[in-house]
């Protein structure tokens, strides 16, 4: 049963990462390389760095949680809590990344830096 939870959580994380990667790739095509993308708090970063952070952070956290899950040493309750954490964070990261990307592209469209 614990192995099934591990695989289901991995599948959810893979779906979230695929969604983030797909939309980031679309933004990469739309945003010119010279444009700095808005981040939180008014900070602007280069396009590749901004998209890399938005993809890399969830990837590293997901890999860390997956390694923790597969390392063993968890009882049934611990495995269930880790499963629920992984599934919740996968959805949360996808939502946050897509919301940021939508807002960032809207801001760039309003500034005329990106075509509609």
Secondary structure, DSSP 4 states (H G I P E B T S, - for coil): -HHHHHHHHHHHHHHHHHHHHHHHHHHHHHS-TTPEEE-GGG-EEEHHHHHHHHHHHHHHHHHHHHHHHHT----HHHHHHHHHHHHHHHHHHHHHHHHHHHHHHHHHHHHTSS--
